[in-house]
Amino acid sequence: MNEVKSIVTAIKKGDVKPIYFLTGEEPYFIDKISDFIEDNVLREDEKGFNQMVLYGRDVTVEDIIGNAKRYPMMAEKQVIIVKEA
């Protein structure tokens, strides 16, 4: 639980890491963190071009890498979330 709070607090302060690898026995906390990232890292007007939610069973590693190599469009960064990887 402390790890969840520290990640959320850091993101709220603007300290967003390039990669978060969320794993563990409690999927509730993984979902909470990924939902928080999805809802809060980018503004609504930036999400259309710069936020992707992919599902592990539907994509390849090459797809994920290809998306990650794109430059953000009219934003400082992009967010790629891979669920059920």
PDB file of N, CA, C and O in Angstrom:
ATOM      1  N   MET A   1       0.816  -1.197   0.000  1.00  0.00           N
ATOM      2  CA  MET A   1       0.000   0.000   0.000  1.00  0.00           C
ATOM      3  C   MET A   1       0.859   1.261   0.000  1.00  0.00           C
ATOM      4  O   MET A   1       0.509   2.248  -0.647  1.00  0.00           O
ATOM      5  N   ASN A   2       1.974   1.236   0.716  1.00  0.00           N
ATOM      6  CA  ASN A   2       2.872   2.391   0.750  1.00  0.00           C
ATOM      7  C   ASN A   2       3.464   2.685  -0.623  1.00  0.00           C
ATOM      8  O   ASN A   2       3.658   3.845  -0.985  1.00  0.00           O
ATOM      9  N   GLU A   3       3.754   1.616  -1.396  1.00  0.00           N
ATOM     10  CA  GLU A   3       4.286   1.813  -2.737  1.00  0.00           C
ATOM     11  C   GLU A   3       3.268   2.522  -3.623  1.00  0.00           C
ATOM     12  O   GLU A   3       3.623   3.395  -4.415  1.00  0.00           O
ATOM     13  N   VAL A   4       2.012   2.145  -3.485  1.00  0.00           N
ATOM     14  CA  VAL A   4       0.944   2.775  -4.269  1.00  0.00           C
ATOM     15  C   VAL A   4       0.878   4.262  -3.935  1.00  0.00           C
ATOM     16  O   VAL A   4       0.830   5.099  -4.836  1.00  0.00           O
ATOM     17  N   LYS A   5       0.877   4.589  -2.659  1.00  0.00           N
ATOM     18  CA  LYS A   5       0.813   5.989  -2.238  1.00  0.00           C
ATOM     19  C   LYS A   5       2.018   6.777  -2.739  1.00  0.00           C
ATOM     20  O   LYS A   5       1.876   7.920  -3.172  1.00  0.00           O
ATOM     21  N   SER A   6       3.198   6.175  -2.681  1.00  0.00           N
ATOM     22  CA  SER A   6       4.390   6.906  -3.117  1.00  0.00           C
ATOM     23  C   SER A   6       4.379   7.145  -4.626  1.00  0.00           C
ATOM     24  O   SER A   6       4.812   8.205  -5.077  1.00  0.00           O
ATOM     25  N   ILE A   7       3.898   6.195  -5.410  1.00  0.00           N
ATOM     26  CA  ILE A   7       3.805   6.383  -6.858  1.00  0.00           C
ATOM     27  C   ILE A   7       2.806   7.490  -7.181  1.00  0.00           C
ATOM     28  O   ILE A   7       3.100   8.384  -7.975  1.00  0.00           O
ATOM     29  N   VAL A   8       1.632   7.431  -6.569  1.00  0.00           N
ATOM     30  CA  VAL A   8       0.596   8.432  -6.818  1.00  0.00           C
ATOM     31  C   VAL A   8       1.070   9.819  -6.383  1.00  0.00           C
ATOM     32  O   VAL A   8       0.859  10.796  -7.100  1.00  0.00           O
ATOM     33  N   THR A   9       1.698   9.911  -5.234  1.00  0.00           N
ATOM     34  CA  THR A   9       2.208  11.193  -4.744  1.00  0.00           C
ATOM     35  C   THR A   9       3.248  11.766  -5.693  1.00  0.00           C
ATOM     36  O   THR A   9       3.224  12.959  -5.995  1.00  0.00           O
ATOM     37  N   ALA A  10       4.156  10.930  -6.162  1.00  0.00           N
ATOM     38  CA  ALA A  10       5.193  11.393  -7.092  1.00  0.00           C
ATOM     39  C   ALA A  10       4.576  11.901  -8.392  1.00  0.00           C
ATOM     40  O   ALA A  10       4.996  12.935  -8.912  1.00  0.00           O
ATOM     41  N   ILE A  11       3.588  11.187  -8.921  1.00  0.00           N
ATOM     42  CA  ILE A  11       2.940  11.613 -10.163  1.00  0.00           C
ATOM     43  C   ILE A  11       2.205  12.934  -9.949  1.00  0.00           C
ATOM     44  O   ILE A  11       2.247  13.812 -10.810  1.00  0.00           O
ATOM     45  N   LYS A  12       1.540  13.079  -8.817  1.00  0.00           N
ATOM     46  CA  LYS A  12       0.850  14.339  -8.515  1.00  0.00           C
ATOM     47  C   LYS A  12       1.821  15.509  -8.471  1.00  0.00           C
ATOM     48  O   LYS A  12       1.460  16.627  -8.840  1.00  0.00           O
ATOM     49  N   LYS A  13       3.055  15.263  -8.023  1.00  0.00           N
ATOM     50  CA  LYS A  13       4.075  16.317  -7.950  1.00  0.00           C
ATOM     51  C   LYS A  13       4.739  16.569  -9.305  1.00  0.00           C
ATOM     52  O   LYS A  13       5.547  17.488  -9.436  1.00  0.00           O
ATOM     53  N   GLY A  14       4.401  15.756 -10.316  1.00  0.00           N
ATOM     54  CA  GLY A  14       4.995  15.925 -11.636  1.00  0.00           C
ATOM     55  C   GLY A  14       6.203  15.063 -11.893  1.00  0.00           C
ATOM     56  O   GLY A  14       6.834  15.179 -12.943  1.00  0.00           O
ATOM     57  N   ASP A  15       6.537  14.201 -10.958  1.00  0.00           N
ATOM     58  CA  ASP A  15       7.681  13.302 -11.100  1.00  0.00           C
ATOM     59  C   ASP A  15       7.195  12.000 -11.749  1.00  0.00           C
ATOM     60  O   ASP A  15       6.953  11.003 -11.070  1.00  0.00           O
ATOM     61  N   VAL A  16       7.061  12.036 -13.073  1.00  0.00           N
ATOM     62  CA  VAL A  16       6.570  10.886 -13.815  1.00  0.00           C
ATOM     63  C   VAL A  16       7.768  10.139 -14.393  1.00  0.00           C
ATOM     64  O   VAL A  16       8.567  10.718 -15.128  1.00  0.00           O
ATOM     65  N   LYS A  17       7.889   8.881 -14.068  1.00  0.00           N
ATOM     66  CA  LYS A  17       8.983   8.041 -14.551  1.00  0.00           C
ATOM     67  C   LYS A  17       8.701   7.603 -15.986  1.00  0.00           C
ATOM     68  O   LYS A  17       7.545   7.568 -16.407  1.00  0.00           O
ATOM     69  N   PRO A  18       9.745   7.269 -16.735  1.00  0.00           N
ATOM     70  CA  PRO A  18       9.533   6.836 -18.121  1.00  0.00           C
ATOM     71  C   PRO A  18       8.785   5.509 -18.239  1.00  0.00           C
ATOM     72  O   PRO A  18       8.031   5.301 -19.189  1.00  0.00           O
ATOM     73  N   ILE A  19       8.994   4.615 -17.275  1.00  0.00           N
ATOM     74  CA  ILE A  19       8.358   3.291 -17.323  1.00  0.00           C
ATOM     75  C   ILE A  19       7.924   2.880 -15.925  1.00  0.00           C
ATOM     76  O   ILE A  19       8.662   3.046 -14.953  1.00  0.00           O
ATOM     77  N   TYR A  20       6.724   2.346 -15.842  1.00  0.00           N
ATOM     78  CA  TYR A  20       6.238   1.715 -14.611  1.00  0.00           C
ATOM     79  C   TYR A  20       5.917   0.272 -14.973  1.00  0.00           C
ATOM     80  O   TYR A  20       5.113   0.019 -15.870  1.00  0.00           O
ATOM     81  N   PHE A  21       6.531  -0.655 -14.293  1.00  0.00           N
ATOM     82  CA  PHE A  21       6.244  -2.072 -14.488  1.00  0.00           C
ATOM     83  C   PHE A  21       5.468  -2.523 -13.258  1.00  0.00           C
ATOM     84  O   PHE A  21       6.044  -2.740 -12.192  1.00  0.00           O
ATOM     85  N   LEU A  22       4.167  -2.659 -13.415  1.00  0.00           N
ATOM     86  CA  LEU A  22       3.294  -2.967 -12.281  1.00  0.00           C
ATOM     87  C   LEU A  22       2.976  -4.459 -12.284  1.00  0.00           C
ATOM     88  O   LEU A  22       2.383  -4.982 -13.228  1.00  0.00           O
ATOM     89  N   THR A  23       3.374  -5.117 -11.231  1.00  0.00           N
ATOM     90  CA  THR A  23       3.140  -6.546 -11.111  1.00  0.00           C
ATOM     91  C   THR A  23       2.924  -6.885  -9.647  1.00  0.00           C
ATOM     92  O   THR A  23       3.324  -6.129  -8.762  1.00  0.00           O
ATOM     93  N   GLY A  24       2.300  -8.004  -9.397  1.00  0.00           N
ATOM     94  CA  GLY A  24       2.097  -8.425  -8.021  1.00  0.00           C
ATOM     95  C   GLY A  24       0.865  -9.290  -7.882  1.00  0.00           C
ATOM     96  O   GLY A  24       0.158  -9.571  -8.849  1.00  0.00           O
ATOM     97  N   GLU A  25       0.631  -9.700  -6.663  1.00  0.00           N
ATOM     98  CA  GLU A  25      -0.475 -10.613  -6.382  1.00  0.00           C
ATOM     99  C   GLU A  25      -1.811  -9.896  -6.237  1.00  0.00           C
ATOM    100  O   GLU A  25      -2.863 -10.534  -6.269  1.00  0.00           O
ATOM    101  N   GLU A  26      -1.779  -8.581  -6.078  1.00  0.00           N
ATOM    102  CA  GLU A  26      -3.006  -7.826  -5.841  1.00  0.00           C
ATOM    103  C   GLU A  26      -3.355  -6.975  -7.061  1.00  0.00           C
ATOM    104  O   GLU A  26      -2.865  -5.852  -7.180  1.00  0.00           O
ATOM    105  N   PRO A  27      -4.189  -7.481  -7.965  1.00  0.00           N
ATOM    106  CA  PRO A  27      -4.523  -6.719  -9.178  1.00  0.00           C
ATOM    107  C   PRO A  27      -5.283  -5.421  -8.898  1.00  0.00           C
ATOM    108  O   PRO A  27      -5.296  -4.518  -9.735  1.00  0.00           O
ATOM    109  N   TYR A  28      -5.909  -5.325  -7.738  1.00  0.00           N
ATOM    110  CA  TYR A  28      -6.644  -4.105  -7.383  1.00  0.00           C
ATOM    111  C   TYR A  28      -5.718  -2.895  -7.411  1.00  0.00           C
ATOM    112  O   TYR A  28      -6.064  -1.863  -7.987  1.00  0.00           O
ATOM    113  N   PHE A  29      -4.540  -3.015  -6.791  1.00  0.00           N
ATOM    114  CA  PHE A  29      -3.610  -1.899  -6.723  1.00  0.00           C
ATOM    115  C   PHE A  29      -2.995  -1.606  -8.090  1.00  0.00           C
ATOM    116  O   PHE A  29      -2.753  -0.446  -8.421  1.00  0.00           O
ATOM    117  N   ILE A  30      -2.744  -2.630  -8.876  1.00  0.00           N
ATOM    118  CA  ILE A  30      -2.229  -2.437 -10.232  1.00  0.00           C
ATOM    119  C   ILE A  30      -3.237  -1.629 -11.048  1.00  0.00           C
ATOM    120  O   ILE A  30      -2.871  -0.682 -11.743  1.00  0.00           O
ATOM    121  N   ASP A  31      -4.501  -2.012 -10.955  1.00  0.00           N
ATOM    122  CA  ASP A  31      -5.553  -1.291 -11.675  1.00  0.00           C
ATOM    123  C   ASP A  31      -5.682   0.142 -11.182  1.00  0.00           C
ATOM    124  O   ASP A  31      -5.875   1.055 -11.986  1.00  0.00           O
ATOM    125  N   LYS A  32      -5.579   0.355  -9.880  1.00  0.00           N
ATOM    126  CA  LYS A  32      -5.685   1.699  -9.315  1.00  0.00           C
ATOM    127  C   LYS A  32      -4.578   2.610  -9.854  1.00  0.00           C
ATOM    128  O   LYS A  32      -4.839   3.747 -10.248  1.00  0.00           O
ATOM    129  N   ILE A  33      -3.351   2.105  -9.868  1.00  0.00           N
ATOM    130  CA  ILE A  33      -2.231   2.912 -10.356  1.00  0.00           C
ATOM    131  C   ILE A  33      -2.369   3.164 -11.852  1.00  0.00           C
ATOM    132  O   ILE A  33      -2.195   4.297 -12.300  1.00  0.00           O
ATOM    133  N   SER A  34      -2.675   2.136 -12.629  1.00  0.00           N
ATOM    134  CA  SER A  34      -2.790   2.342 -14.079  1.00  0.00           C
ATOM    135  C   SER A  34      -3.952   3.279 -14.411  1.00  0.00           C
ATOM    136  O   SER A  34      -3.843   4.092 -15.328  1.00  0.00           O
ATOM    137  N   ASP A  35      -5.055   3.176 -13.682  1.00  0.00           N
ATOM    138  CA  ASP A  35      -6.176   4.103 -13.886  1.00  0.00           C
ATOM    139  C   ASP A  35      -5.780   5.533 -13.523  1.00  0.00           C
ATOM    140  O   ASP A  35      -6.169   6.479 -14.208  1.00  0.00           O
ATOM    141  N   PHE A  36      -5.009   5.690 -12.450  1.00  0.00           N
ATOM    142  CA  PHE A  36      -4.557   7.023 -12.051  1.00  0.00           C
ATOM    143  C   PHE A  36      -3.652   7.622 -13.125  1.00  0.00           C
ATOM    144  O   PHE A  36      -3.791   8.794 -13.473  1.00  0.00           O
ATOM    145  N   ILE A  37      -2.739   6.831 -13.642  1.00  0.00           N
ATOM    146  CA  ILE A  37      -1.857   7.300 -14.717  1.00  0.00           C
ATOM    147  C   ILE A  37      -2.687   7.685 -15.934  1.00  0.00           C
ATOM    148  O   ILE A  37      -2.483   8.746 -16.523  1.00  0.00           O
ATOM    149  N   GLU A  38      -3.618   6.822 -16.304  1.00  0.00           N
ATOM    150  CA  GLU A  38      -4.471   7.063 -17.469  1.00  0.00           C
ATOM    151  C   GLU A  38      -5.281   8.357 -17.321  1.00  0.00           C
ATOM    152  O   GLU A  38      -5.476   9.080 -18.298  1.00  0.00           O
ATOM    153  N   ASP A  39      -5.741   8.643 -16.130  1.00  0.00           N
ATOM    154  CA  ASP A  39      -6.603   9.794 -15.896  1.00  0.00           C
ATOM    155  C   ASP A  39      -5.855  11.092 -15.628  1.00  0.00           C
ATOM    156  O   ASP A  39      -6.418  12.170 -15.823  1.00  0.00           O
ATOM    157  N   ASN A  40      -4.589  11.020 -15.181  1.00  0.00           N
ATOM    158  CA  ASN A  40      -3.947  12.222 -14.657  1.00  0.00           C
ATOM    159  C   ASN A  40      -2.647  12.671 -15.304  1.00  0.00           C
ATOM    160  O   ASN A  40      -2.253  13.821 -15.108  1.00  0.00           O
ATOM    161  N   VAL A  41      -1.971  11.838 -16.052  1.00  0.00           N
ATOM    162  CA  VAL A  41      -0.665  12.247 -16.585  1.00  0.00           C
ATOM    163  C   VAL A  41      -0.823  13.245 -17.732  1.00  0.00           C
ATOM    164  O   VAL A  41      -0.078  14.222 -17.812  1.00  0.00           O
ATOM    165  N   LEU A  42      -1.783  13.004 -18.614  1.00  0.00           N
ATOM    166  CA  LEU A  42      -2.023  13.907 -19.736  1.00  0.00           C
ATOM    167  C   LEU A  42      -3.323  14.678 -19.528  1.00  0.00           C
ATOM    168  O   LEU A  42      -4.253  14.195 -18.882  1.00  0.00           O
ATOM    169  N   ARG A  43      -3.369  15.883 -20.089  1.00  0.00           N
ATOM    170  CA  ARG A  43      -4.619  16.639 -20.088  1.00  0.00           C
ATOM    171  C   ARG A  43      -5.572  16.002 -21.101  1.00  0.00           C
ATOM    172  O   ARG A  43      -5.140  15.259 -21.982  1.00  0.00           O
ATOM    173  N   GLU A  44      -6.852  16.290 -20.975  1.00  0.00           N
ATOM    174  CA  GLU A  44      -7.860  15.707 -21.867  1.00  0.00           C
ATOM    175  C   GLU A  44      -7.574  16.006 -23.329  1.00  0.00           C
ATOM    176  O   GLU A  44      -7.748  15.135 -24.181  1.00  0.00           O
ATOM    177  N   ASP A  45      -7.136  17.225 -23.635  1.00  0.00           N
ATOM    178  CA  ASP A  45      -6.878  17.589 -25.023  1.00  0.00           C
ATOM    179  C   ASP A  45      -5.628  16.924 -25.589  1.00  0.00           C
ATOM    180  O   ASP A  45      -5.442  16.921 -26.805  1.00  0.00           O
ATOM    181  N   GLU A  46      -4.774  16.365 -24.752  1.00  0.00           N
ATOM    182  CA  GLU A  46      -3.569  15.668 -25.204  1.00  0.00           C
ATOM    183  C   GLU A  46      -3.792  14.170 -25.397  1.00  0.00           C
ATOM    184  O   GLU A  46      -3.019  13.517 -26.098  1.00  0.00           O
ATOM    185  N   LYS A  47      -4.812  13.635 -24.801  1.00  0.00           N
ATOM    186  CA  LYS A  47      -5.008  12.183 -24.781  1.00  0.00           C
ATOM    187  C   LYS A  47      -5.322  11.580 -26.145  1.00  0.00           C
ATOM    188  O   LYS A  47      -4.932  10.443 -26.411  1.00  0.00           O
ATOM    189  N   GLY A  48      -6.014  12.305 -27.012  1.00  0.00           N
ATOM    190  CA  GLY A  48      -6.438  11.751 -28.295  1.00  0.00           C
ATOM    191  C   GLY A  48      -5.303  11.189 -29.128  1.00  0.00           C
ATOM    192  O   GLY A  48      -5.432  10.106 -29.699  1.00  0.00           O
ATOM    193  N   PHE A  49      -4.197  11.907 -29.205  1.00  0.00           N
ATOM    194  CA  PHE A  49      -3.061  11.477 -30.016  1.00  0.00           C
ATOM    195  C   PHE A  49      -1.945  10.844 -29.201  1.00  0.00           C
ATOM    196  O   PHE A  49      -1.098  10.147 -29.760  1.00  0.00           O
ATOM    197  N   ASN A  50      -1.926  11.067 -27.909  1.00  0.00           N
ATOM    198  CA  ASN A  50      -0.749  10.712 -27.114  1.00  0.00           C
ATOM    199  C   ASN A  50      -0.974   9.671 -26.038  1.00  0.00           C
ATOM    200  O   ASN A  50      -0.059   9.381 -25.268  1.00  0.00           O
ATOM    201  N   GLN A  51      -2.157   9.106 -25.963  1.00  0.00           N
ATOM    202  CA  GLN A  51      -2.409   8.068 -24.954  1.00  0.00           C
ATOM    203  C   GLN A  51      -2.985   6.838 -25.636  1.00  0.00           C
ATOM    204  O   GLN A  51      -3.976   6.914 -26.363  1.00  0.00           O
ATOM    205  N   MET A  52      -2.348   5.713 -25.387  1.00  0.00           N
ATOM    206  CA  MET A  52      -2.806   4.454 -25.965  1.00  0.00           C
ATOM    207  C   MET A  52      -2.954   3.438 -24.845  1.00  0.00           C
ATOM    208  O   MET A  52      -2.090   3.327 -23.975  1.00  0.00           O
ATOM    209  N   VAL A  53      -4.039   2.710 -24.873  1.00  0.00           N
ATOM    210  CA  VAL A  53      -4.240   1.593 -23.960  1.00  0.00           C
ATOM    211  C   VAL A  53      -4.279   0.338 -24.824  1.00  0.00           C
ATOM    212  O   VAL A  53      -5.180   0.159 -25.643  1.00  0.00           O
ATOM    213  N   LEU A  54      -3.296  -0.517 -24.629  1.00  0.00           N
ATOM    214  CA  LEU A  54      -3.163  -1.744 -25.403  1.00  0.00           C
ATOM    215  C   LEU A  54      -3.365  -2.935 -24.488  1.00  0.00           C
ATOM    216  O   LEU A  54      -3.175  -2.836 -23.276  1.00  0.00           O
ATOM    217  N   TYR A  55      -3.745  -4.046 -25.062  1.00  0.00           N
ATOM    218  CA  TYR A  55      -3.933  -5.271 -24.287  1.00  0.00           C
ATOM    219  C   TYR A  55      -2.941  -6.320 -24.763  1.00  0.00           C
ATOM    220  O   TYR A  55      -2.816  -6.571 -25.962  1.00  0.00           O
ATOM    221  N   GLY A  56      -2.250  -6.918 -23.834  1.00  0.00           N
ATOM    222  CA  GLY A  56      -1.173  -7.846 -24.123  1.00  0.00           C
ATOM    223  C   GLY A  56      -1.541  -8.949 -25.090  1.00  0.00           C
ATOM    224  O   GLY A  56      -0.712  -9.354 -25.905  1.00  0.00           O
ATOM    225  N   ARG A  57      -2.744  -9.438 -25.019  1.00  0.00           N
ATOM    226  CA  ARG A  57      -3.133 -10.543 -25.905  1.00  0.00           C
ATOM    227  C   ARG A  57      -3.366 -10.081 -27.336  1.00  0.00           C
ATOM    228  O   ARG A  57      -3.408 -10.903 -28.251  1.00  0.00           O
ATOM    229  N   ASP A  58      -3.521  -8.758 -27.545  1.00  0.00           N
ATOM    230  CA  ASP A  58      -3.849  -8.229 -28.863  1.00  0.00           C
ATOM    231  C   ASP A  58      -2.669  -7.592 -29.586  1.00  0.00           C
ATOM    232  O   ASP A  58      -2.793  -7.250 -30.762  1.00  0.00           O
ATOM    233  N   VAL A  59      -1.531  -7.424 -28.920  1.00  0.00           N
ATOM    234  CA  VAL A  59      -0.397  -6.735 -29.530  1.00  0.00           C
ATOM    235  C   VAL A  59       0.873  -7.563 -29.390  1.00  0.00           C
ATOM    236  O   VAL A  59       0.966  -8.472 -28.566  1.00  0.00           O
ATOM    237  N   THR A  60       1.848  -7.214 -30.225  1.00  0.00           N
ATOM    238  CA  THR A  60       3.163  -7.836 -30.133  1.00  0.00           C
ATOM    239  C   THR A  60       4.125  -6.851 -29.477  1.00  0.00           C
ATOM    240  O   THR A  60       3.811  -5.673 -29.310  1.00  0.00           O
ATOM    241  N   VAL A  61       5.274  -7.343 -29.117  1.00  0.00           N
ATOM    242  CA  VAL A  61       6.308  -6.477 -28.545  1.00  0.00           C
ATOM    243  C   VAL A  61       6.685  -5.401 -29.564  1.00  0.00           C
ATOM    244  O   VAL A  61       6.926  -4.250 -29.200  1.00  0.00           O
ATOM    245  N   GLU A  62       6.733  -5.781 -30.828  1.00  0.00           N
ATOM    246  CA  GLU A  62       7.071  -4.819 -31.876  1.00  0.00           C
ATOM    247  C   GLU A  62       6.037  -3.696 -31.948  1.00  0.00           C
ATOM    248  O   GLU A  62       6.401  -2.542 -32.176  1.00  0.00           O
ATOM    249  N   ASP A  63       4.754  -4.014 -31.758  1.00  0.00           N
ATOM    250  CA  ASP A  63       3.706  -2.986 -31.740  1.00  0.00           C
ATOM    251  C   ASP A  63       3.943  -1.995 -30.609  1.00  0.00           C
ATOM    252  O   ASP A  63       3.844  -0.783 -30.798  1.00  0.00           O
ATOM    253  N   ILE A  64       4.253  -2.522 -29.442  1.00  0.00           N
ATOM    254  CA  ILE A  64       4.480  -1.661 -28.275  1.00  0.00           C
ATOM    255  C   ILE A  64       5.696  -0.769 -28.495  1.00  0.00           C
ATOM    256  O   ILE A  64       5.645   0.430 -28.222  1.00  0.00           O
ATOM    257  N   ILE A  65       6.782  -1.347 -28.985  1.00  0.00           N
ATOM    258  CA  ILE A  65       7.999  -0.572 -29.237  1.00  0.00           C
ATOM    259  C   ILE A  65       7.751   0.484 -30.307  1.00  0.00           C
ATOM    260  O   ILE A  65       8.209   1.619 -30.183  1.00  0.00           O
ATOM    261  N   GLY A  66       7.031   0.111 -31.351  1.00  0.00           N
ATOM    262  CA  GLY A  66       6.713   1.077 -32.412  1.00  0.00           C
ATOM    263  C   GLY A  66       5.932   2.260 -31.887  1.00  0.00           C
ATOM    264  O   GLY A  66       6.210   3.401 -32.255  1.00  0.00           O
ATOM    265  N   ASN A  67       4.964   2.003 -31.037  1.00  0.00           N
ATOM    266  CA  ASN A  67       4.199   3.094 -30.435  1.00  0.00           C
ATOM    267  C   ASN A  67       5.069   3.946 -29.522  1.00  0.00           C
ATOM    268  O   ASN A  67       4.931   5.169 -29.487  1.00  0.00           O
ATOM    269  N   ALA A  68       5.954   3.309 -28.793  1.00  0.00           N
ATOM    270  CA  ALA A  68       6.818   4.042 -27.864  1.00  0.00           C
ATOM    271  C   ALA A  68       7.837   4.919 -28.590  1.00  0.00           C
ATOM    272  O   ALA A  68       8.288   5.920 -28.034  1.00  0.00           O
ATOM    273  N   LYS A  69       8.202   4.569 -29.800  1.00  0.00           N
ATOM    274  CA  LYS A  69       9.181   5.349 -30.558  1.00  0.00           C
ATOM    275  C   LYS A  69       8.582   6.589 -31.220  1.00  0.00           C
ATOM    276  O   LYS A  69       9.319   7.452 -31.694  1.00  0.00           O
ATOM    277  N   ARG A  70       7.269   6.683 -31.256  1.00  0.00           N
ATOM    278  CA  ARG A  70       6.631   7.858 -31.845  1.00  0.00           C
ATOM    279  C   ARG A  70       6.891   9.083 -30.979  1.00  0.00           C
ATOM    280  O   ARG A  70       7.025   8.979 -29.759  1.00  0.00           O
ATOM    281  N   TYR A  71       6.959  10.221 -31.612  1.00  0.00           N
ATOM    282  CA  TYR A  71       7.091  11.469 -30.865  1.00  0.00           C
ATOM    283  C   TYR A  71       5.710  11.950 -30.442  1.00  0.00           C
ATOM    284  O   TYR A  71       4.740  11.760 -31.175  1.00  0.00           O
ATOM    285  N   PRO A  72       5.610  12.563 -29.283  1.00  0.00           N
ATOM    286  CA  PRO A  72       4.312  13.110 -28.855  1.00  0.00           C
ATOM    287  C   PRO A  72       3.832  14.179 -29.838  1.00  0.00           C
ATOM    288  O   PRO A  72       4.629  14.919 -30.416  1.00  0.00           O
ATOM    289  N   MET A  73       2.531  14.240 -30.008  1.00  0.00           N
ATOM    290  CA  MET A  73       1.946  15.212 -30.925  1.00  0.00           C
ATOM    291  C   MET A  73       1.249  16.310 -30.119  1.00  0.00           C
ATOM    292  O   MET A  73       0.254  16.058 -29.439  1.00  0.00           O
ATOM    293  N   MET A  74       1.778  17.517 -30.205  1.00  0.00           N
ATOM    294  CA  MET A  74       1.238  18.676 -29.492  1.00  0.00           C
ATOM    295  C   MET A  74       1.162  18.442 -27.980  1.00  0.00           C
ATOM    296  O   MET A  74       0.231  18.899 -27.317  1.00  0.00           O
ATOM    297  N   ALA A  75       2.144  17.733 -27.452  1.00  0.00           N
ATOM    298  CA  ALA A  75       2.231  17.469 -26.016  1.00  0.00           C
ATOM    299  C   ALA A  75       3.691  17.216 -25.666  1.00  0.00           C
ATOM    300  O   ALA A  75       4.528  16.994 -26.542  1.00  0.00           O
ATOM    301  N   GLU A  76       3.973  17.255 -24.396  1.00  0.00           N
ATOM    302  CA  GLU A  76       5.338  17.028 -23.919  1.00  0.00           C
ATOM    303  C   GLU A  76       5.696  15.548 -23.879  1.00  0.00           C
ATOM    304  O   GLU A  76       6.857  15.175 -24.050  1.00  0.00           O
ATOM    305  N   LYS A  77       4.689  14.709 -23.653  1.00  0.00           N
ATOM    306  CA  LYS A  77       4.953  13.276 -23.525  1.00  0.00           C
ATOM    307  C   LYS A  77       3.755  12.491 -24.022  1.00  0.00           C
ATOM    308  O   LYS A  77       2.697  13.055 -24.302  1.00  0.00           O
ATOM    309  N   GLN A  78       3.935  11.180 -24.127  1.00  0.00           N
ATOM    310  CA  GLN A  78       2.840  10.284 -24.452  1.00  0.00           C
ATOM    311  C   GLN A  78       2.771   9.195 -23.398  1.00  0.00           C
ATOM    312  O   GLN A  78       3.748   8.937 -22.695  1.00  0.00           O
ATOM    313  N   VAL A  79       1.618   8.561 -23.290  1.00  0.00           N
ATOM    314  CA  VAL A  79       1.399   7.498 -22.316  1.00  0.00           C
ATOM    315  C   VAL A  79       0.932   6.259 -23.067  1.00  0.00           C
ATOM    316  O   VAL A  79      -0.036   6.300 -23.827  1.00  0.00           O
ATOM    317  N   ILE A  80       1.633   5.169 -22.839  1.00  0.00           N
ATOM    318  CA  ILE A  80       1.243   3.884 -23.407  1.00  0.00           C
ATOM    319  C   ILE A  80       1.049   2.927 -22.253  1.00  0.00           C
ATOM    320  O   ILE A  80       1.976   2.662 -21.488  1.00  0.00           O
ATOM    321  N   ILE A  81      -0.159   2.412 -22.132  1.00  0.00           N
ATOM    322  CA  ILE A  81      -0.485   1.478 -21.065  1.00  0.00           C
ATOM    323  C   ILE A  81      -0.758   0.121 -21.691  1.00  0.00           C
ATOM    324  O   ILE A  81      -1.611  -0.005 -22.569  1.00  0.00           O
ATOM    325  N   VAL A  82      -0.038  -0.888 -21.239  1.00  0.00           N
ATOM    326  CA  VAL A  82      -0.255  -2.248 -21.719  1.00  0.00           C
ATOM    327  C   VAL A  82      -0.866  -3.020 -20.559  1.00  0.00           C
ATOM    328  O   VAL A  82      -0.224  -3.261 -19.537  1.00  0.00           O
ATOM    329  N   LYS A  83      -2.120  -3.399 -20.746  1.00  0.00           N
ATOM    330  CA  LYS A  83      -2.842  -4.148 -19.697  1.00  0.00           C
ATOM    331  C   LYS A  83      -2.828  -5.622 -20.030  1.00  0.00           C
ATOM    332  O   LYS A  83      -2.739  -6.014 -21.194  1.00  0.00           O
ATOM    333  N   GLU A  84      -2.916  -6.419 -19.007  1.00  0.00           N
ATOM    334  CA  GLU A  84      -2.970  -7.874 -19.128  1.00  0.00           C
ATOM    335  C   GLU A  84      -1.796  -8.407 -19.942  1.00  0.00           C
ATOM    336  O   GLU A  84      -1.952  -9.307 -20.768  1.00  0.00           O
ATOM    337  N   ALA A  85      -0.626  -7.840 -19.695  1.00  0.00           N
ATOM    338  CA  ALA A  85       0.559  -8.268 -20.428  1.00  0.00           C
ATOM    339  C   ALA A  85       1.058  -9.598 -19.909  1.00  0.00           C
ATOM    340  O   ALA A  85       2.055 -10.121 -20.409  1.00  0.00           O
TER     341      ALA A  85
END
